[in-house]
Each structure stands twice: as C-alpha cells, then as structure tokens.
Amino acid sequence: MNGRRSNGVPALCGIVAACLAAGCAATAEPPRASRLADRSPAAAFPDRSEPAVSAGARGGSKPPARAFEEGRVRLTSHESAPERDSTPEEFAESAESSATGIVPEPAAHYAIDLETVLQLTSGQNPQVAFARARIQEAFAQLDRAQVFWLPSLRAGVTYTKHDGSTQQVQGDIISASRSALFTGFGGVLPGAATPAIPGLYANFQITDAIFQPRIAERTAASRQSAATAATNDALLEAALAYLELLRAEQDTAIAREARNHTQQLADLTRSYAETGKGTEADFDRALAELAVRKNDVQRSEEAARVANARLAQQLSLDPLMSFEPREPTIVPIELVSTQTTPAELVARGLTNRPEVAESRSLIGEAVERLQREKFAPLLPSVLLGIGYGGFGGGVGGTITNFNNSFDSVAGAFWEVRNLGLGERAARCEAQSRVDQARLREIAALDRVAREVVEAHAQVQSRRGQIAAAREGVRAAISSYERNFERIENVQGLPIEVLQSIQALTQARREYLGALAAYNESQFRLQRALGWPTG
C-alpha cells in the first residue's frame, strides 16, 4: 500500500502453494482407496471429438479396471498437457487487448492455478483497489489535519475606483471621485486604506488543531483494517470461484465417463438384441438412459463455462478468456489444522480479524470526537493576519503617493454555542456515536466467533464425509465391474449394469462434492481467522 502497510498476500500464496504441493505429493503413492488413477487419458475417456466406441469395436471386452480406480477422475481439461502456461502479466495483457477491441481466440486456453488466482486478486480486484484508495484518502486527510494550524498565504493586486456620493467617518455625505491601487501580500476592499484581506492568514480553533490529527489517525487506521478485510473477502471469493471451476471440470469428466459407460452398455444390448441373446426392451432402456447422460454432459459443460466466467469477473479479466486449471484433480487442502480446538481458533480469530481492529479504531475515533466537543468551549479560536505591499491613490483616476504599507492583526476569542445548549447537544451527539461504535464492536466480535465455530464444525464434518464417500466409490467401482462382467458372460441383466452406472456416477459426485465442500470450509475457516500467514 505504497509503504503505508505491508501486504501479506505473497506469504499467504506461498502457504497455499505449499498445501497444494503437499496434497499432490501425498497422492503419489497412497493406499488404493485414495490413489489417483494413473491411467493414460485415452484409456479413461475417449477423444472428445470422436463418437463413443461401440462394443464391437472394443472386441466385447470391458474397460480396464484401472479406468475406475478409487473414485478420483482426472479433469477433462488435463487429459492432454496444456500447450503453455500463462503468467499473471500475460493475463493482464490479455485483458488490455480485449479493452482495445482485440478479442481472444475462443479456443485459447490459459493455464491457471490457485496461487495465481490469489495473486491476481490482490493486485487487480476492483474492491481491493477501492479499499486501498480509501486508505490514501484517509492519509491525505491526516496530512491536512496535521498542518491545520499553519497559516495560508495570499498575494495579488487590487484596484478600486469610486465616483459619486460617499459618507465620511463623522457622518456627512459628500460627493467624491477617487481611485486606489494595492499590490503585495493581501488585498484591500473598496474604501479601505489597509489590506482587509491579509496576506498571511490563520483562523482556527485550538481544539481542532489538537484533536483533528488524532481523529484522522484513527480514521486512517480503520480504513487500513477495512482494506485488509476487503482483501480477505476478495481472496475468499476468488478461491471459491477457482474451486468451483475445478469442481465443475471434474464433474464434466464424471458426466462423460457415465455417458461412455452407458454408450458401451447400449452397444452391448443392441448386439445382444440383434443376436437374440437379449431383448429390444433392454436396448431401448439403455438408449433412454444414454439420452439422459448426454444431457447431463451438456449441463456439466454449461456449469464449467459459467464458473469460468465468474472467475474471470472475480479477477477483473475478460470473461471470454478460457481458464484451464493446472491442478490435475481436487485434493484436500489443509490450511488450518483440524486438531486445533474451537476455543483456540476463536481466540485467534478475535485477535487477527481486521473487522475487529476496524471497529476498535472507529471507537477511538468516536472517543476523540467526544473529547473535542468537551474542550471546545474551553480553548479559544485564534485569528492572525498580516498584510504588506505597496498602496497608493488619488483624486479621480490618478494614482499617487505610492508607498509601502504594513498591517497586522492577532486575536483570540472563546465561543459558547447557543448559550451553552448547543455545547450540551454536541456532547450528547458525540457520546451517542461512541456508544454506537462500541455496540458495533460487540456485534463484530459475535460475528467473528460465530464464523470461526461454524467453519470449524464444517471442516470437521466434511473431513469425515470424504472417507465415507471414498468407500462408496470403491464399492460402486466393484459393483460396476462385477455386473459388467456378468452381462458380458450373459449371466446378468442389463438393468443391473444400468443401476451400477448410476450408482458409480452418484458415488463419484458424492466424493467430488465432499472434497470440494471440505476445501471450501478450509478457506472459510482461514478467512474467519483473518487469513493468518504464519
């Protein structure tokens, strides 16, 4: 923030990157229940541009078991390696090109990861930029308050001309024609012989000179905390938007897998119906399910495009840009240890949250304003004026006797507003604002405690859901393999395979949803704690 405050976002991005790296490394050689299927992409999913391969073309054999290994489906966008990675600077250049009317190619993909998303949010999000601009405004107000007591300088030229009646000091009305010229620091009014507009001028209340800098300091501190809170909120929204894009890509892969399985079943039931090993009804049922699966793929792809556009908005980038997540799959991210007790987390949240610091700064500001009102009738206002320049004049339009002129005035006066009733009202108003600020602080403390406890409960619950969902995927894979083997040997019913496909798709989505929900709760807990970087 231009030297006013340090930015912890780079450190935070490093923590997130370390968590992601640890998560990916942990999945390199895990037990079978949590291992990412290290199959070739072509074995898991057919080429997107080719139609589903028929059972006859596959030789009537079922897909390799490795294609269904343990419930994790690779992102469709990572079935082939991205051609290139994009840096944050390239993102900004792409946005500028769009602003100048150069629309990116629809097929262009920009590799992005969570660390890049957080960095771009800190640097480009308009809400964060707005909050930082408000900090600059507050510090400008502080600079002005600190020089409140210094005088102002005035300089110029004044020419006056009068013709006609005028009144003398003793009250006589006379007819006169005169002119005058003043040049230097200050200025004169018509009929005046000395500068009525001082060249060096100060008029202020001592209470303002004392308390306005203190008030401005509190305001600047509150703006800094508000900017930190805005940054934290933007980081959370950006992280959730990226996780939603990653989840949508995974869901699309699941939908395509289900479509391919159903296509394979439809081809098999058609072959059996043609050879008399099965019935036309089984083939029709498989075709009906295939139609549903094709629409499911369309809905998943739509959700991915929507998530892409929302992420672009969060990053203040061109919505036509197509992002391609670098992460090959969703892995659990642990930003906050699940072993920490809720009481300890609440204490950390109350200590670190910028909203709490902001409310305390606002209380300090309100207290300083109250003190200002209490001292206002006791301390005087100061008036200081000095004028110096050349002054001359004469009859008609003649300017003569031009010579130096120096005038000064200094004074102090006390003011009791509205016979004291105004002072009482001002103090009551300031006291009310102090009470309001304290009540807002209590509300902020309650909100922070609730958010921490709520996020911690979600983390604990969703962590357990991951294990249960993983077991469901294992069972669904086994069921599909066994049922497909039975129907290949003309021992089972097609409806059994169809139900297995549905169960596998549901189990995979349940597992995907549990992982996505857990990561979301981790980020919400991180934000509830004030995004600590240590």
NUTOR-200368 format. One record per residue (C-alpha): x, y, z; residue in one letter. Coordinates in pm, whole numbers, plus 50000, padded with zeros to 5 digits. Layout:
XYZa ...
***
This chain:
500005000050000m 502645024249889n 504665019850201g 501805025650445r 501244989050528r 502774955550442s 500954931150220n 500754895250347g 499264881050029v 502594867949887p 503224848750209a 499664835850203l 500054824449842c 503184805749945g 501274787750219i 498504777849977v 501064765949721a 502774745149988a 499444729650090c 498664720949728l 502124706549673a 501834685949990a 498394673549884g 499614663449538c 502724646949680a 500614627849929a 498634612449646t 501714599449462a 501784565149635e 498794563649873p 496704532949959p 494374520549690r 491414538349847a 492884572849781s 495154568649478r 494534589249166l 494094566348868a 497414568148685d 495944555548365r 496564570948027s 493984597747950p 492864579647638a 492104548447841a 489894567948081a 487994588947830f 487674586947451p 488744616547240d 486214644647276r 485804648546901s 485194611246834e 481934592646890p 481704566847164a 483364534347068v 480954505447019s 481204472047193a 482094455446867g 484984478746810a 486214471447163r 486074434647096g 483324429847354g 485664433547650s 485074456447944k 487244486948008p 490404480948211p 489864481548586a 492424509448617r 489964532648446a 487734531248757f 490404532149021e 489314546149354e 486904573849279g 489134601549151r 488554612248793v 491104633548613r 489984667248495l 488874665948135t 490954696748062s 494054678048170h 493614647547954e 496244663547734s 499044685547857a 498454722947810p 500494738047535e 501794766147753r 501414782748090d 500364818548139s 501914842948382t 499944869848570p 501444895548333e 500044876548033e 496634877048198f 496814914948231a 497974918547869e 495064897347753s 492634919347946a 494154950847793e 493884935847443s 490194929847499s 489734965747615a 491204977747286t 488844956547081g 491124926547020i 489034896347118v 490974865047219p 490564833447016e 487664813047157p 489824781847160a 492674797947355a 493204783047699h 495124799647981y 496684777148242a 495974789548593i 496324776848946d 495144787149289l 498314806249375e 497994827349058t 494334833949134v 495174847649478l 497984869349344q 495774883949071l 493014890749322t 495344910349546s 496634930849253g 493614935849027q 490354931049215n 488424964249199p 487034960349550q 490554956749689v 491734986549482a 488795007349605f 489594999249967a 493235009149914r 492155041749751a 490135049250064r 493295044450267i 495045070350053q 492145094050109e 492345089050486a 496095095750494f 495585127150286a 493055138750545q 495585131250817l 498245151850640d 495805180850614r 494845178250983a 498495178751093q 499045212650922v 495675226551028f 497295253651243w 499655266950975l 498655300050810p 497735304750445s 499435328650203l 497605353549975r 499085377149723a 497665398149442g 496715432049302v 493625452349397t 492395483549214y 489385503549333t 487585533549172k 484725553949319h 482655582449172d 479655597949347g 478285600949697s 480015585749995t 479855590150369q 482595604150583q 483505589850922v 481635617351108q 478515610150905g 478495637250640d 477535627750286i 479895641550024i 480505637049655s 483915622749571a 485895607949289s 488885586449390r 490895555949300s 493415533549480a 495855505849397l 497325479249627f 499815452349532t 501615426949751g 500545402050017f 496805405650069g 494245429249920g 492055459150006v 488315463649985l 486655494349831p 487085524150062g 489705507650283a 493155521750327a 494735489950466t 494555453550349p 491255438950458a 492365405650307i 495585396550493p 498465381550300g 499385358150587l 496175344950735y 495205319351001a 491835313851168n 491335281151353f 490165265851677q 492865252251903i 490655222251980t 490685213051611d 494455217451590a 494805192951881i 492105167051811f 491705166451431q 495075148951377p 494115122951638r 490735117651473i 492365114551131a 494865089051263e 492015067451393r 490185070951063t 493265060550867a 493765030351093a 490145019751044s 490495023550666r 493615001650672q 491744974650862s 488764978050627a 491074973750328a 492544942450483t 489034929050540a 488104936950179a 491224918850060t 490394888750274n 486844887650139d 488094890649782a 490644863149838l 487924840449973l 485604847549682e 488414841949432a 489464809249596a 485864796849599l 485404807149236a 488514787649137y 487474757349341l 484074758549173e 485744758748831l 487884729148934l 484804710849069r 482844718248750a 485664704548535e 485784672948745q 482004669648729d 482184672248350t 484704643848347a 482374622848563i 479444630248334a 481434620048029r 482554588048197e 478944579248275a 477944587147917r 480694564747783n 479704536348014h 476084539847908t 477084540947542q 479034509047592q 476004492747756l 473754504447474a 476094489647214d 476214457047405l 472424454347447t 471964462447080r 474354434546986s 472514410347216y 469144420947075a 470364415246720e 471744380646803t 468764370447017g 470704369847345k 468734399647476g 465544419147425t 464734451147241e 463344464947567a 466774463247727d 468254481847431f 465524508547449d 466104513047822r 469824517847760a 469104543347484l 466804562847716a 469504563747982e 472054574047718l 469924604147624a 469834614747989v 473604610948016r 474214631947706k 472124660047851n 473994655948179d 477244662247994v 475784693747840q 474694706648181r 478114699448329s 479874717548046e 477504746948093e 478344748048464a 482044748248379a 481614777448139r 479604796748398v 482264790348662a 484904802148414n 483054834948356a 482564840948728r 486234835048797l 487124860048523a 484824885748686q 486424879849025q 489864885248873l 488654915348671s 489664898448345l 487984893548010d 485064868948053p 485894854647708l 489144840847846m 489094803147894s 490944791248204f 492484756948234e 493324746548592p 496834733348635r 495794710448921e 495044675848771p 492434668149035t 490924680449360i 492884670949670v 492104680150031p 493724713150128i 494534717950495e 495124754550570l 494094751250935v 494844720451143s 491754700751234t 493364692151568q 493084728051696t 490274732951946t 487404756851867p 488244778252172a 491794783752047e 490544791751698l 488034817051832v 490794834252030a 492954835951717r 490084849451512g 489274876751764l 492954886451765t 493594886051391n 490374896551225r 490684931151065p 486974937551124e 487634937451499v 490604960851457a 488474983551239e 485704985551499s 488234994251771r 489715021751557s 486245035651500l 485665035651875i 488895055251918g 487785079851652e 484425084951825a 486145089952163v 488475116452018e 485465134651871r 483805134052212l 486935148452373q 486985175552110r 483445186152198e 484255186752569k 487245210052522f 485695231852250a 484265259252483p 487405259652699l 490005265952431l 489955297552217p 489935302651844s 492955320851701v 492905348351440l 496135360051276l 496515383150977g 499475401750821i 499385423350509g 502295440050336y 502595457149997g 502525489249805g 499485512549836f 498655544949661g 495735565349531g 494395599449445g 491575620749311v 489775607849003g 491875581948823g 495195594748949t 497395570349142i 499965589749350t 501775587349681n 502525550449616f 504405537249922n 504865506450142n 502005495750368s 502195470550656f 499285459150872d 498865430651121s 496155417451345v 496175389751609a 493375378551834g 491885350152037a 488245345052129f 486115319052306w 482735306752187e 479885290352374v 477395278452116r 473715286552162n 474065298852522l 475565265152623g 472655244252496l 474445238052167g 477525225852356e 475405201152552r 473745188052237a 477105183752062a 478495163852355r 475385141752369c 475655135051996e 479345125852027a 478635102952324q 475925085452125s 478405078551846r 480805063352099v 478045040252222d 477155030651866q 480775022351784a 481055000452094r 477874981852004l 479204976151653r 482364961751806e 480324937352014i 478414927051702a 481714922051515a 483104900551797l 479954879251800d 480054875451421r 483724865451418v 483194839451693a 480194825051511r 482024823351177e 485014805651334v 482884779851517v 480674774651213e 483624769750976a 485364746451222h 482234725051250a 482024723250870q 485684713050843v 485274685351099q 482084671950944s 483224673450584r 486524656750663r 484584626250779g 482384627650471q 485444623650247i 486294589750396a 482724577450371a 482404589450012a 485694572549918r 484374539450047e 481224544749843g 483284549749525v 485244518049593r 482044498149635a 480464513849325a 483504505649111i 483474469649230s 479744466849162s 480094480648810y 482984457548723e 481194426648856r 477894434848685n 479594443048355f 481464410148370e 478224391448438r 476374406948144i 479334400447915e 479014363748006n 475234365647950v 474634358748319q 473164391448443g 470534416548341l 471274449448165p 469264467948427i 471834457148685e 474644473348486v 472504504148434l 471944507148808q 475664502148866s 476484530648626i 474044553248810q 475464542849147a 479044548649028l 478194583048892t 476394592349214q 479274579249426a 481864598149224r 479884630449254r 479374624749623e 483124620749665y 483814651249448l 481274671649644g 482814660849976a 486294671449861l 485064704749723a 483004711850034a 485954703650262y 488264727150074n 485614754250078e 485224750650455s 489014752550498q 489114785550308f 486144798750503r 487884789650827l 491074806250705q 489144837950628r 487294835850963a 490704835751134l 491784866850941g 493944848750681w 496914843350915p 500184838850722t 502154822150996g 
***
